[in-house]
């Protein structure tokens, strides 16, 4: 082999090695850029997901705040829990319903505001819960009437109104009663109490408030019964007032 041929072969080998090294460098650079792109893309996707989650949570918080504000503006209140009644309280409630002349009903929400107010006022009188009179008047805060209505029936009147027993004073947000004699529309006398599983059935006889007579021996004679009523408790809580 001549000198010229040997030099030509060495040059070809050198060029081939140079091209191989250059190709390897380009391929490595491409792989690095691709890996960096994938890493950056994953980071960006993670950031976008985190931001979307934060935005969704913030939207939920705002919606909850708006809902709470709307309930506050409209005066929406959680339903009151009906309290459990003892036998004495149940009988007093029956007497209050009779005294107020409350019609029979399937659900307390059927009663008007004055009807609910009168039952509560009579119940306070039957249980000795009426405040002391001052200057011939009894002042009873409306909030107390509302609270007791919720405890007895689980419902509360929408707006205070005047009723037979009391006048509603808007400035004082209270009911004003005259400290005088209150004549019930019906007098209730307990006839029997029956227990049926979780139900307590109080049967009551209703009489006119006047017409009672007696003799020198102390015997009392009732006037003719006008109606019979049943007060029902379930698990100790008021569940109905119906004809007997």
One Martini backbone bead per residue (centre of mass of N, CA, C, O) as a GRO file, in nm:
protein
  244
    1UNK     BB    1   0.098   0.036   0.022
    2UNK     BB    2   0.069   0.349  -0.013
    3UNK     BB    3   0.095   0.647   0.133
    4UNK     BB    4  -0.160   0.773   0.015
    5UNK     BB    5  -0.358   0.552   0.092
    6UNK     BB    6  -0.313   0.553   0.399
    7UNK     BB    7  -0.408   0.847   0.449
    8UNK     BB    8  -0.692   0.814   0.340
    9UNK     BB    9  -0.787   0.602   0.545
   10UNK     BB   10  -0.739   0.770   0.802
   11UNK     BB   11  -0.933   0.997   0.728
   12UNK     BB   12  -1.191   0.827   0.718
   13UNK     BB   13  -1.182   0.731   1.007
   14UNK     BB   14  -1.189   1.014   1.139
   15UNK     BB   15  -1.462   1.101   1.020
   16UNK     BB   16  -1.633   0.872   1.138
   17UNK     BB   17  -1.574   0.933   1.436
   18UNK     BB   18  -1.683   1.222   1.436
   19UNK     BB   19  -1.975   1.155   1.351
   20UNK     BB   20  -2.035   0.968   1.591
   21UNK     BB   21  -1.990   1.175   1.817
   22UNK     BB   22  -2.197   1.384   1.720
   23UNK     BB   23  -2.446   1.199   1.730
   24UNK     BB   24  -2.430   1.129   2.029
   25UNK     BB   25  -2.462   1.421   2.134
   26UNK     BB   26  -2.734   1.483   2.004
   27UNK     BB   27  -2.892   1.248   2.139
   28UNK     BB   28  -2.835   1.331   2.436
   29UNK     BB   29  -2.963   1.611   2.418
   30UNK     BB   30  -3.243   1.514   2.339
   31UNK     BB   31  -3.297   1.343   2.591
   32UNK     BB   32  -3.268   1.574   2.798
   33UNK     BB   33  -3.491   1.755   2.685
   34UNK     BB   34  -3.719   1.549   2.713
   35UNK     BB   35  -3.695   1.507   3.017
   36UNK     BB   36  -3.736   1.804   3.091
   37UNK     BB   37  -4.014   1.830   2.961
   38UNK     BB   38  -4.154   1.614   3.130
   39UNK     BB   39  -4.096   1.740   3.404
   40UNK     BB   40  -4.227   2.014   3.348
   41UNK     BB   41  -4.505   1.900   3.275
   42UNK     BB   42  -4.563   1.761   3.545
   43UNK     BB   43  -4.539   2.014   3.718
   44UNK     BB   44  -4.757   2.176   3.574
   45UNK     BB   45  -4.989   1.977   3.621
   46UNK     BB   46  -4.971   1.982   3.930
   47UNK     BB   47  -5.023   2.285   3.961
   48UNK     BB   48  -5.300   2.287   3.820
   49UNK     BB   49  -5.439   2.089   4.013
   50UNK     BB   50  -5.393   2.248   4.274
   51UNK     BB   51  -5.543   2.504   4.179
   52UNK     BB   52  -5.817   2.372   4.123
   53UNK     BB   53  -5.863   2.273   4.412
   54UNK     BB   54  -5.851   2.552   4.546
   55UNK     BB   55  -6.080   2.680   4.381
   56UNK     BB   56  -6.301   2.480   4.466
   57UNK     BB   57  -6.284   2.530   4.772
   58UNK     BB   58  -6.345   2.832   4.756
   59UNK     BB   59  -6.623   2.802   4.624
   60UNK     BB   60  -6.749   2.642   4.855
   61UNK     BB   61  -6.712   2.855   5.074
   62UNK     BB   62  -6.877   3.077   4.936
   63UNK     BB   63  -7.140   2.916   4.915
   64UNK     BB   64  -7.172   2.869   5.220
   65UNK     BB   65  -7.180   3.168   5.299
   66UNK     BB   66  -7.426   3.244   5.127
   67UNK     BB   67  -7.623   3.044   5.255
   68UNK     BB   68  -7.600   3.150   5.545
   69UNK     BB   69  -7.684   3.440   5.476
   70UNK     BB   70  -7.961   3.370   5.362
   71UNK     BB   71  -8.074   3.241   5.619
   72UNK     BB   72  -8.037   3.495   5.793
   73UNK     BB   73  -8.216   3.688   5.620
   74UNK     BB   74  -8.483   3.484   5.634
   75UNK     BB   75  -8.497   3.336   5.923
   76UNK     BB   76  -8.377   3.060   5.928
   77UNK     BB   77  -8.449   2.769   6.125
   78UNK     BB   78  -8.403   2.524   6.317
   79UNK     BB   79  -8.564   2.283   6.432
   80UNK     BB   80  -8.726   2.208   6.704
   81UNK     BB   81  -8.707   2.028   6.990
   82UNK     BB   82  -8.907   1.807   7.136
   83UNK     BB   83  -9.009   1.767   7.441
   84UNK     BB   84  -9.036   1.587   7.713
   85UNK     BB   85  -9.321   1.461   7.891
   86UNK     BB   86  -9.495   1.451   8.154
   87UNK     BB   87  -9.789   1.384   8.290
   88UNK     BB   88  -9.836   1.669   8.398
   89UNK     BB   89  -9.767   1.817   8.130
   90UNK     BB   90  -9.972   1.675   7.949
   91UNK     BB   91 -10.224   1.767   8.104
   92UNK     BB   92 -10.166   2.070   8.079
   93UNK     BB   93 -10.177   2.074   7.770
   94UNK     BB   94 -10.467   1.976   7.743
   95UNK     BB   95 -10.590   2.211   7.908
   96UNK     BB   96 -10.480   2.432   7.719
   97UNK     BB   97 -10.621   2.345   7.459
   98UNK     BB   98 -10.907   2.369   7.578
   99UNK     BB   99 -10.896   2.664   7.681
  100UNK     BB  100 -10.826   2.774   7.379
  101UNK     BB  101 -10.997   2.614   7.164
  102UNK     BB  102 -10.848   2.402   7.009
  103UNK     BB  103 -10.837   2.248   6.736
  104UNK     BB  104 -10.812   1.983   6.572
  105UNK     BB  105 -10.496   1.809   6.479
  106UNK     BB  106 -10.222   1.665   6.293
  107UNK     BB  107 -10.052   1.944   6.278
  108UNK     BB  108  -9.908   2.222   6.419
  109UNK     BB  109  -9.875   2.383   6.140
  110UNK     BB  110 -10.197   2.441   6.123
  111UNK     BB  111 -10.159   2.661   6.312
  112UNK     BB  112 -10.192   2.959   6.419
  113UNK     BB  113 -10.047   3.205   6.586
  114UNK     BB  114 -10.274   3.260   6.799
  115UNK     BB  115 -10.310   2.963   6.881
  116UNK     BB  116 -10.025   2.914   6.985
  117UNK     BB  117 -10.016   3.142   7.190
  118UNK     BB  118 -10.256   3.049   7.368
  119UNK     BB  119 -10.146   2.779   7.454
  120UNK     BB  120  -9.893   2.886   7.592
  121UNK     BB  121 -10.035   3.069   7.797
  122UNK     BB  122 -10.203   2.846   7.931
  123UNK     BB  123  -9.963   2.668   8.011
  124UNK     BB  124  -9.834   2.872   8.203
  125UNK     BB  125 -10.079   2.881   8.391
  126UNK     BB  126 -10.096   2.570   8.456
  127UNK     BB  127  -9.767   2.574   8.556
  128UNK     BB  128  -9.673   2.857   8.684
  129UNK     BB  129  -9.505   3.050   8.442
  130UNK     BB  130  -9.603   3.326   8.506
  131UNK     BB  131  -9.543   3.631   8.552
  132UNK     BB  132  -9.548   3.898   8.730
  133UNK     BB  133  -9.731   4.159   8.809
  134UNK     BB  134  -9.732   4.507   8.675
  135UNK     BB  135  -9.957   4.733   8.703
  136UNK     BB  136 -10.175   4.510   8.594
  137UNK     BB  137  -9.936   4.360   8.428
  138UNK     BB  138  -9.816   4.125   8.182
  139UNK     BB  139  -9.482   4.051   8.077
  140UNK     BB  140  -9.404   3.868   7.767
  141UNK     BB  141  -9.171   3.752   7.591
  142UNK     BB  142  -9.167   3.637   7.270
  143UNK     BB  143  -8.926   3.439   7.291
  144UNK     BB  144  -9.063   3.251   7.502
  145UNK     BB  145  -9.301   3.167   7.330
  146UNK     BB  146  -9.139   3.049   7.097
  147UNK     BB  147  -8.976   2.839   7.256
  148UNK     BB  148  -9.220   2.679   7.373
  149UNK     BB  149  -9.345   2.605   7.104
  150UNK     BB  150  -9.101   2.436   7.014
  151UNK     BB  151  -9.098   2.234   7.260
  152UNK     BB  152  -9.397   2.128   7.218
  153UNK     BB  153  -9.422   2.124   6.867
  154UNK     BB  154  -9.175   2.221   6.662
  155UNK     BB  155  -9.307   2.508   6.627
  156UNK     BB  156  -9.329   2.848   6.485
  157UNK     BB  157  -9.416   3.145   6.446
  158UNK     BB  158  -9.364   3.394   6.221
  159UNK     BB  159  -9.557   3.617   6.359
  160UNK     BB  160  -9.664   3.830   6.571
  161UNK     BB  161  -9.984   3.840   6.748
  162UNK     BB  162 -10.279   3.898   6.836
  163UNK     BB  163 -10.482   3.782   7.104
  164UNK     BB  164 -10.714   3.713   7.335
  165UNK     BB  165 -10.502   3.746   7.586
  166UNK     BB  166 -10.306   3.933   7.397
  167UNK     BB  167 -10.073   4.195   7.330
  168UNK     BB  168  -9.858   4.312   7.084
  169UNK     BB  169  -9.538   4.466   7.144
  170UNK     BB  170  -9.301   4.590   6.934
  171UNK     BB  171  -9.104   4.756   7.109
  172UNK     BB  172  -9.080   4.506   7.330
  173UNK     BB  173  -9.126   4.225   7.227
  174UNK     BB  174  -9.425   4.171   7.366
  175UNK     BB  175  -9.662   4.047   7.586
  176UNK     BB  176  -9.981   4.178   7.699
  177UNK     BB  177 -10.141   4.126   8.011
  178UNK     BB  178 -10.416   4.120   8.199
  179UNK     BB  179 -10.465   4.116   8.549
  180UNK     BB  180 -10.703   3.873   8.523
  181UNK     BB  181 -10.966   3.697   8.439
  182UNK     BB  182 -10.960   3.370   8.287
  183UNK     BB  183 -11.169   3.216   8.049
  184UNK     BB  184 -11.227   2.922   7.945
  185UNK     BB  185 -11.363   2.737   7.682
  186UNK     BB  186 -11.248   2.472   7.827
  187UNK     BB  187 -11.273   2.199   8.045
  188UNK     BB  188 -11.034   1.961   8.160
  189UNK     BB  189 -11.062   1.603   8.223
  190UNK     BB  190 -10.929   1.328   8.331
  191UNK     BB  191 -10.984   0.981   8.248
  192UNK     BB  192 -10.718   0.852   8.098
  193UNK     BB  193 -10.420   0.632   8.087
  194UNK     BB  194 -10.235   0.493   7.812
  195UNK     BB  195 -10.019   0.220   7.722
  196UNK     BB  196  -9.848   0.190   7.387
  197UNK     BB  197  -9.562   0.131   7.412
  198UNK     BB  198  -9.453   0.449   7.291
  199UNK     BB  199  -9.746   0.525   7.382
  200UNK     BB  200  -9.950   0.802   7.506
  201UNK     BB  201 -10.293   0.806   7.624
  202UNK     BB  202 -10.502   1.095   7.669
  203UNK     BB  203 -10.809   1.107   7.817
  204UNK     BB  204 -11.062   1.364   7.772
  205UNK     BB  205 -11.292   1.583   7.930
  206UNK     BB  206 -11.524   1.826   7.814
  207UNK     BB  207 -11.619   2.143   7.957
  208UNK     BB  208 -11.774   2.388   8.067
  209UNK     BB  209 -11.666   2.651   8.277
  210UNK     BB  210 -11.955   2.637   8.363
  211UNK     BB  211 -12.200   2.474   8.595
  212UNK     BB  212 -12.097   2.419   8.863
  213UNK     BB  213 -12.191   2.210   9.140
  214UNK     BB  214 -12.312   2.189   9.491
  215UNK     BB  215 -12.302   2.084   9.825
  216UNK     BB  216 -12.286   2.068  10.172
  217UNK     BB  217 -12.086   1.803  10.138
  218UNK     BB  218 -11.892   1.871   9.872
  219UNK     BB  219 -12.030   1.804   9.624
  220UNK     BB  220 -11.982   1.761   9.275
  221UNK     BB  221 -12.128   1.890   8.963
  222UNK     BB  222 -12.131   1.831   8.648
  223UNK     BB  223 -12.160   1.921   8.357
  224UNK     BB  224 -12.210   1.862   8.051
  225UNK     BB  225 -12.054   1.706   7.816
  226UNK     BB  226 -11.915   1.827   7.503
  227UNK     BB  227 -11.640   1.654   7.492
  228UNK     BB  228 -11.367   1.465   7.351
  229UNK     BB  229 -11.016   1.390   7.412
  230UNK     BB  230 -10.682   1.338   7.259
  231UNK     BB  231 -10.357   1.288   7.386
  232UNK     BB  232 -10.045   1.237   7.218
  233UNK     BB  233  -9.760   1.030   7.283
  234UNK     BB  234  -9.417   0.989   7.155
  235UNK     BB  235  -9.160   0.934   7.339
  236UNK     BB  236  -9.278   1.190   7.517
  237UNK     BB  237  -9.399   1.334   7.260
  238UNK     BB  238  -9.578   1.524   7.086
  239UNK     BB  239  -9.851   1.383   6.840
  240UNK     BB  240 -10.157   1.481   6.934
  241UNK     BB  241 -10.499   1.626   6.862
  242UNK     BB  242 -10.812   1.470   6.934
  243UNK     BB  243 -11.093   1.315   6.909
  244UNK     BB  244 -11.271   1.078   7.133
   0.00000   0.00000   0.00000
